[in-house]
Amino acid sequence: MLKRIPLFYKYLLSYSILLIIPLIVTSLFSYKHYTSILKEEIMLGHEQMLEQMRDTFDTKMREMNTISYEISSNPELTPYYLEQNMYHAYAAKRLLNFTVANNFFQNVFLYIKEGDYIYSAESTYSIPLFTDNIYQYKNWSPSQFRNDLNRLETPILRPSEEVDSSLLKSNRAITYIVPLPPSGVEPYGAAVFIIDEDTVKGLQRGGIEERVGNTLILNEKGEVITSLYDTDYLQDQSFLQSIKALPPGSKSIKIKNEQYILSTAKSNYTGWTYLTMMPQEHLLKKVSQVQYRAMIVLIANLFLGSIVIYFLMRINYSPLQQIFSYTTLQLGKSVQNSSDVLNMLSNMNKKSKAIENKWKDNQYAIRKYLLIELLHGQITDMKEFYDRGEEVGLNFREKRIFVLRCEIKDEDIDNKAIISERINNEIYTRYEGYEVKWANQNVITYICTLGKEDQQLKEFILFLHKILKEHSQGSITIGVGCIYEDMNKIGKSYMEASTALDYKLIKGQNQVIFFDEINSENQLDYWYPKQEIETLQLLVNERDTAKIIEMIKNIHRDVEKNKPPLHMVRCICYDIINCIIKNSYNNENSYLADLTYPDIEKLSKFETLQDFEQLANEICMRLQGVVQDRNIESDLRERAITFIRENYRDNQFSVQKMADSLSVAQTYLKRYFKQQTGQTITDYLSFYRIEHAKQLLKNSNISLKELVKEIGYHDVSSFIRKFKNEMKITPGEYRKIHTDRKKVN
């Protein structure tokens, strides 16, 4: 049956199944998963909003309690002081002006027990005047008002109630009364905070998007302190008690046959319960929208996918023919069967192996390059060397290191490979070593490391020399440098090994020459500037370039005067260069780290004191060049800062324009400015503009539009956003604070 179906329809059916099954499974999983996540995110968002509202109210309550403490601790607001004369009562106005810094409550009043007056920042009122004209409570009579204040022992918060007052926006207020002192046993008075319900509703209103839900605040007794909207269910005490008992989080409840999502949060500070009630249908409207859109997308994908599959099948009806065409294009000859395709794959495999072999050859070249750089003393960052070396199989695991050089006479050149292999076999069985292929065909160089002091090292090298002579028809001379624990001194060991080879003119050929033996033979007879090298190290640490140059010249004069042997002069040169390089990297003397120094190969080849003189002069000239560059860079820093301070008012300011003015590259200027100041150019410009704006806000009355032009911003909104991000308040608030301070002063 299937055999009779055309190939086109077989492919069409198979591709359709491949599309439909994964798409449906993936869509259903994603649909359930992401709608669940969206639902949780919406619920979590309401809970977080509620917690934020709770934290805001807790903060405001703490602030009012703090103000009560401030009032009770102020000696000018005590009963004794206020009741002396009316001038003191008048003077208390400025001490009660707390609404400037706190706009949560509409006003704060001070009442002294059994007194006839109530004090505020605006005026001093008699009790009848206050209750009959200023704040006329509908459910709080003047006598009860006085009686409650006189008997007050603990803080009391009266829920939202009707208050007839021209000072209120909504004619409803919440009253918070705190005894004075708040923690005293026998209060002498009370602080009365009048909170406009409209202010509280402004905080509650952020909890719902439209007028479809409600936000409540219940006190510890389950009574409604305030609600965003008055509804019938708020009169049901059993309902209020039931929702007060709910744990924090979100629950689904039914009210009047409609399902609501109720989110609650409780305050540990006040004991109040904060609630938002949203119709479930409205709250999860976005989830329903996502569900609907997901279904539309699934159907659209199936429809479009079917169309795409159909046309692709029309295009790819002959897939094997397309493979043959591709193979023909790659090989440049006609391909008619599968064997030709296999031949193409075989050729690709051969090319892949050729590329792999080239990589291996490059590994060898890179390793050789790194070893030569190390011997020449051109490696200044050993961490970078280890990282690069690890990629090509170059890794020094041991700390102690020395260089061995083996010179083969011309008649043994044909046996060099055999001799090299013999050396490798002997050294690698005892030490970690790397052979360095050199341009000089007569000399084989090895870098060797050992973990601990080897008392039999010399005996081993002598034994190695004996074995090599057995495979040699001519003479083989080995030079061995000293052992060092500092990888930076490997170049010195190489120079010592080269010097030891040169000593064959004195010691004779066909033997092993150890540099430390040469040195010990001559160290009592020749001068060495040990104290001068130590002084040079101190000068490098002190970054005194002029004295560094002078010290190098002094060492040069001492060399001419004392005329030490050539190998000692080479060591002196190495110690000078190593001293500068090592201390420039270890002590943050970066102004010396960029110098290029003569390599070790050059040190090992100079043969006269005139060569040393030329080398010393070369180092001094390079140091003087560094000093001049440093002076130029210091001048650039001052010019860059001056340019910003002179051009910050330009709203077309750009780093490129600044770089052109200073005649430097933009990338260099950005990097240099950050190194010198610790800030980017943009950050420094923004800081300078904000500082100037602060001065204008404090000392002038110009409008924000004029101010923005003055400091180089494009528009007012971007300036306000930047200012608030930096100062945490708006420019208007900043100006108001400083204006009020001037008035108080």
N, C-alpha and C positions, 0 to 999 in steps of 0.2 A: 504493500500500500504506500509506504513512505518513498519507495524507490520511484514511484510514478509521479510524485510531486516534483515540479520543476525546482531546480537549484535556487532560483531567485526567491521563491516563496519559502523554501526551507530556511534560507538565511534571514528573510524578513521575519518569519515566525520566531526564530531563535533570538534575533536581536530585540524583538519586541518583548519577549519574556525577560531578557537581560535588563531591559529598561523598566518594565512594569513592576516586577517583584521587588528589586532593591529600592525603587522609588517609593512604592507604597509602604514597605517596611520602615524605611528611613523617615518618611514623612509622618507616619503614625507615631513613631518613637519621638521624633523632634516635636511633633504637635503636643503630645502629652507632657513631654519633659519641659519644653519652654513655656507652655501655658502654666504649668505648675510653678515654675520659677517666677514668671511674671506675677502670678497671684501672690506668691510669698513676698516678692519685692514690694508690691502695692501695700500689703498688710504691714510689712516691716516699715515702709515709709510712713504710714500713719502712726505706728507705734513710736517711731523716732521723733516724729513731729510732736507727739503728745509728751514724750520725755523732755523734749526741748522746751515746751510750754511749762512743764512742771519745774524744770531747772530755772527758767526765767522768773516764775512767781516766787520760788524759794529765794532767789537772789534778791528780789525786791523786798520780801519780808525781812530778810537779814539786814538789808540796808535800812529799813525803817526801825528795826530794833537797834541798829548801830547808832542811828540819829537819836533815839531815845536815850541811849547811854551818853552821847555827847551833850545832850541838853542837861541831863542830871548831873554831869560832871563839870558843868560850866558854873563858876561861882557867881557870875552876873545874872544867872537865871534861877537863883535860889529864892524861896519865899521871903527870906529876910531881906535880900537885896532889892527885890522887886517892890516890896510893900513899903520901903522907906519913903519914896516920893514918886511922882508921876514921871519925872525925867528918866529915872531908871527904867520904868516901863516903856517909855518911848525909845530908849537906847536898846531895848531888847529886840526891836524890830530887825536890826541888821544881823543879830545872832540867830534869828529863826528863819533866815532866808535860805532854806535848804532846797527849794524848788528849782533854783538855778542849775544845780548839778544833778537833780533827780526829777524827771518829768512824769514819773509814775503816779504820784499822788498830786492832787490839785492844790492842797495846802496842808500845813501842820500847825496845830494850836497847842499852846501851853496853858494848863489849868492848875491853879493852886487850890488844894482842898479847903472847903468852907469859904472860898474867896468869892468875890462879886464880879471878877473880871476874867476874861479869857484873852490870851496874848497871841499875836501872830506877826508875820513879817510885814503885813500891810497896816495893821492898826491894833489897838487894844479895845475890846468890846465888853460891854456889860453882858451878863448872861441873858437877860430878857431880849436885849438887842440882837444878840447872836442867834437865839432860837426862833425869834419872831420875824426877823428881817433878813439876816445873812443866810442862814441855812434853816429852813423851816421843814422839820421832819414830820411826815404825815402820821407815823405810828410811834413817835417818840416825843412825848410831851416835855415841855420845859422843866417841870418839876421832876419828872423821871430822869431827864437828862442830867440835872444837877445831882440827884440822888445817886445815879449810877456812877458818876465821876467821883463823888465823895466816898463811896463804898468800894471802889475798885482796888483789888489786891492782885489780880492776875490779868494778863493781856486778854482782851475780848475783841472779837471781830464780828461786827453786825453784818449779816448778809445784805445783798443789794436790796434797797428799799427806795420808796419815793421821797424825794427831797426837793422842795421848791426853792430854787436859788438861781439868781442870774449868773452866777459864776460857773454853773455846770452846763455841759452841752446836752445832756440827756435827761436831766431832772431825776436821775437815779444815781445813788452813790453807795459805796461800801465804806463803812467806818471802822477803823482799826484803832483801838484805845490801848495804850501801854502805860502801866503805873510807873511813877518816878520816885526813887530809882527803880529800874526794872527788876533787880534782884534783891531789893530791900524788904525787910520784914514789915515796916510801917511806912507805906508810901506817903509822900507829902503832896503829890499832885499826879497829873496824867498828861501824856502827849496824845493828842487826837489827830489822826491822819484821815483826811477826807479824800477818797479815791473815786474819781468820776468813772461810772460804769462804762462809759463810752471808751475810755482808755483800756479797760480790761477786755472789752469786746474786740478792740483792735488787735490784741494779742491772740484772742481766741479765733478770730476770723481767718487767720492764716491756716487753720486746721482743716477747712473744707473749701472746696473749689466753687460750689454753687449753693444756692439756698435749698438744699435737699437733705441736709442732716442737721446735727446740733452738736454743740460742745458744752459740757457741764463741768462745774467745779463743786464738789461736795466737801463739807467740813467733816471733822472726825465723828460727828454725830449722825452723819448721813443727810444733813440739811443742805439745800441748794444755796451756795454762796452767790453764784451768778450763772446764767446760761446765755448762750448766744441768741437763742430764740425761745420764747415762752410757748410751751405746748401743753396739751391736756395731761399727758402722762407724768409731768412734773408734779402734779397734785397728788399722785398716788404714792403714799409713804411706803407701802409694802414694795413697790417697784424700786424706789430709791434705795431702800435697805438691801434689797436683793442684789442690785448692781454694785453697791458699796462693798459687799462681801466677796465679789468676784476677784480672783487673783489677777496680777498684772498680765497683760497680753491681749489677745483678740479672741472674741467669742461670737457665735452666731445666735441671735435671739429673735423671737417673733413679737412684734408689737402691732396690735390691731390688724392681724392677718397679713402683715408685711414683714419680710425677713430683713433684719438689720445686722450689720457687723459692728459690734461694740468693742472698742479698744480702750483699755484702762491703764493708768499708771498711778502709783501712790508715792507720796512724798514722805520720806523719813523725818524731814525737818518739821513740817507742819501737821502731818497726819492726814492731809487732804487727799481726796481721790479726784483724778482728772479723767474725763471720759469724752470720747467722740463717738457719735452714733451716725452711721451712714447707711442708707438703703443698699442692700447687697447688690441689687441689680445695677445701681448707679456706680458703686465702688468697683465692681468687676466689669464695668462696661468695656474697658480697654481689653480685658481678657476675651470677652465675647467678640470684639472687633478682630483681635488676633486670630481667634478660632475661625471666624468667617473668612478672613483674608488667607489663612493657611489652606483652607479648602479650595478657594479660588485658585491659589498658586498651584496646588496639586493637580487640579483639573487642567489648568493651562499647561503645566509641564507635560502631562500625559498627552495632551492634544499636540503641542508643539513637538514633543519628542517623537511621536508617531509620524508626523510629517517629515521631520529631519531624517528619521530612519528610512522612510520610504525613498526619499531622494538620494540618500547616501547609498542605499542598495542599488539604485539605478546607476549611480556613478561607479560603485565597486562591484558590479555584477561579475566581473572577471578578475578576482583578486590575484590569482596566480599569474595572469598575463601582466598585471601591474608589477608584480615582483620581478618577472623576467625583464620587463622594460627597465626597471631600476638597475638590475644587474648588468644589462647591456650598457647602460649609461656609465656605470662604474668601471667596467672592464674595457670599454671601447670596442667591443666586438659582440656579434649577435649571440644571444643566449636563448636556447629553445627548450631546455629540459632542466630537471632538478640537479643533475650532476654538475652543470655549469654553475648553479647557485652554490653548491657545496665547494666548488673550486674558489669562488669568490670569498666565501667565509674562511677558507684555508689561507688565502692571501692576506685577509684582514688579520688573522691570527699571527702570521709571520711579521706583519708590520707592527703589531702590538708588542711582540717579543723584541723587535729591533728598537722600539722606543724604550722598552724596559732596560735593554742593554746600554743604551745611550745614557739613561739615568744613572746606571751603575758606574759608567765611565765618568760622568760628571761628579758623582759622589767622591770618586778617587781624586779628581782634580780639585774639588773644594777642600777635601781634607789636606791635600798637599799645600794648597794656598794658605790654609789656617796655620799649619805647622811652620811654614816659612815666615809668615807674619809674626808668629810667636817667637821664633828664633831671632828675628830682626828687632824685637822689642817694640813692635808697632801695635800690640794688643794692650789697650789701657783699661778696658772693662772686661774683667775675667768672667763675670756672670754672663755677659753676652757671648763671650767665646765658648763657654760651656754649653749654652743653649744651641748655638749654631753647630758646635762639634757633635752634640748628641744626635743630630739629624743624620750625620754621615758616619756614625760609629766611632767618634773620637771622644773619649771620656777618660780623664785622669782621676782614678779613684784614690790613689795614694798621695800623700802630701810632700814627701821628700823626692827631689828631682835632680837629675844631672844629665849632661850631654857627653856623648862618646863619638869621636870621629876617627874613621879608619881610612888611611891613605894606602892605595895600591899602586905599585910601580907600573909603568906602561906595559911591560912585558906580561903582566898578569891581567890586563883589561879583559881579555877573552874569558878569563875565569871569574870575572866579577860577579856574575849571576850565581855561580856555585858558592863563592865566598859569602855573598849577601845572604843566600839561603842558609848557609851554615851558621852565620851570626844570628839570624832570626831564630833558628831552632834553639840555639844555646841561650840567648837572652830571654826569649819568651817563656822558657821553662822555669826561669828564676825570677824575672822581673816583668813588669808591664812596660812595653816599649813600642815605639813607633819609628819606622824608618822614613827619612826625609830624602826624596829623590832630588838631587842637586844638579845644577848645570855642569859642575866640575865632575867629569867622569871618573877621575882618579880617587875621589873621596866619598865614602859612605858615612852619613850622619844619622845618629840614633838619639832619640829622647827617651830616657829611661826613668822610671819611678820605682820607689821602694817604700814599704810601709814603716819600717823601723830601721834603726842603725844596723848595718850589716858589716860585721868585723872582717868577713872574708871577701868583701867586694874586690879588693885589689888582687887577692889570690885568684878569684874567679876570672877577672879580666886577663891576668897573666896566663891562666889556663886556656882561656879563649884564644889568646894570641898564639899560644903553642899549637893549638889545633889548626888555626888558620894557616900557619906556616907550613903545616903538613900538606895543605891543598894548594900551596902557592909555589911558583917557580922563582919568584923574585922576592923582594922585601915587602913587608907589611908593617906600617907604623901606626900605632894607636895613640891618640891624644884624648885625655880624660879631664873634663872640667870638674869643679868642686860641686858638692852636694848642697842644695838649698831647700828650705821649707817654704819659701815665698815664690809662687809661680811667676811673679813679676821679674824675678832674677834669673829666669831661664836663659835670657839673652846673654847675661854675664857668664853663665856656665858655658854657653856656646863659644863666647869669645875666648874663655880660658882654654877650652879644648882646642880651638884654632891656634892659640898661642903655644900650647903644648906641642902641637904638630910642628910649628915653626922652630921649636927647640931641637929638632932633629939635626940641625946644622951644628949644634953643640954636643948633644947627647949621642948623635949617630942614628942611623936608620935601623929599621927592622926590630923595633922594641916598643914597649909601652911607656909613655911619658905622662905622669900625673902632674897636673898644674899645682896642686898643693905642695908637692915635693919641690917644684921649681921655686915656689913662693917661699917655702921654709928655708931654702938654701940662701935666698937673697934678702929675707926680711930684716936681718940684723945689719945689713950693709947699706941699705938704701932708704932714702927718705920717703914718707907717705903723708899727705896732708889730712890726717884724720880729724884734727881739731877744726880745720877750715871747712871740711865737709859737714861736720856737725853744726857749725855756725851758719852755713848755707841753708841747712834744713830749718833752723829757727827763723831765718830771714824769709823763707818761703811761707812759713806759717804766719808771719807778721805782715805778709803781702807788701813788703818794701822792695819794689822792683829795682829802684836805683841802687840800693845796697847789694841786691842780688848780682847785678851786673858788675859792680865794683869788686865783689868777692871773687867772681869767676876770673876777672882780670888779675887779681892778686894771686890766685892759684896758678894762673898761666905764668906769671913772673917767677913764682917759686919753682915751677917745673923747669924753667930756663936756667934758674940759678943752681938747683940741686942735681939736674940731669939724671933722673932715675932711669932704669932700663925701660926698653920699649913696652914690654908687657905690663909694667907698672903704670906707664902713661895711659895705656889703653884702659886699664882698670879705673884710673882716676876719671877719665872721660865718661866711662859707664856710670860711675857713682854720681857724677854731677847730673847727668841726664836723668837717671833713675830717681835721684832726690827730688828733682823738680816735678817729674811726672807723678810719682807716688803721692807727694804731699799736695799737689794741685787737685787730685781726685779725692783724697781722704779728708781734706780740711776745707772743702768748699771754696778753694781758690780757683774758681772757674775761669778767671781771666788768664790762667796759665794752661788750662786743660786743652784749649784749642790750638796750641802751638804744634808745629810739625818739627820733629827732632831727627837728627841723623840716625840711621838704623845701625844695628849691631854689625852688619856685614861691613859697613864703611869703617867702623872702629877697628875691626879685626885686620884691616888691610893697610892702614896708614903706617908708614915706616920711618918717619922723621919727626923731629920736634916741630918743624915748620908745618907739618900736617896738623899737629895738635893746635898750633897757634891759629891756623885757618879755621879749625873746628870751633875753638873757643870764641873767636870773633863772630862766627856765624850764629852761635847761640845768643850772644849779646845783642846782635843786630835784630834778631827775631823778638827778643824781650822788649827792646826799645819800641819796636813796631806795635806790640801789644799795649804798651803804655799810651801811645798816641791814639790807638783805637778806643781805649777806655775813656780818654778825655773827650773824644768826639761823641761817644754814647752818652756821657753824663750831660753834655750840652744839649743833646737831642731830647732828653727827659724834660729839661726845663722849657725848651721851646714847644714841646707837645702840650704841656700843661698851660703855658701862656696862650697858645692858640685856642684851646678850649675856653679859657676864661674871657678871651676877647671876642669869640664868635658864637657863644652859647645862645645868643638872642636870635641867631639865624635859624628859621624853621626848615631851611633846606640844608642844614648841617649834615655832612656825610664824612665817613672815614676816608673815602677815596679823595675827597677834596682836601682833607687835612694832610694826607700822605703826599699829594701833589705839592702842597704849600711847603712841606718840610723836605721835599726832594728825596723821599724814600719810598720803598715798595709798601703797598698796603698790608700784605701778609706779614712782612717784617715788623712794621709799625705796631700792628695788633699784638703780636707775640712779645715784642720788646716792652710795650706799655704795660702789659699784664705782669711781666717779670719785675718791672721796676716799681709798680704801684700796688700790685695785688688786686687790681680791678681792671675790667675791660674798659675800653674807651667809652662805650655806650653807658655802662654803669656809672662811670665818673661824671659824664655829661649830665645824666639824669640826677645824680646826687647834687651837682652844682646848681642845676636849675631849681630843684626843690628847696635848697637852702636860700637861694635868692628870693623865691616865692614866699617863704616863711617871713623873711624880713619885710617884704612889701605888705603882707597881710597884717603884720603887727604894727607897722609904722605909717601906713597910708590908707586912704579910703577909696583907692581906684577899684573899678569894677573888675570882675573876674575876666571879662572879655579883654579889657586893656592889659590886665596882668598876664594873661596867656600870651599876648603878642610881645610883651616885655621880655618874657623868658624863653621864647622860641618854640612854644607848642603850636600844633596845627589848630586845635579846637578845644573848647572848654571841657567837653565831656571826657576826652582822653586825659586832660590834665587832672580833673577831679578824680578819675579812676586811679591814676598813678599816685596822686597825693594821698588818697585814702589807703592805698596799698602800703605806702611807706609809713604814714603817721597814724593809721587806724581811725582817723576821723576825717570829715570833709573839710575843705578850705573854709567854708562858712562857719563851721563849728570851731575851727582853730582861731579864726578872727574874733568870734564872740567870746571865747574863753579869755583871750588877752585883753579885749576891750573891757570885760567885766573886772578883770584884775586891776586895770588902770583906774576904774571907777572906785573900787574898794580902797585902793591906795590913796 
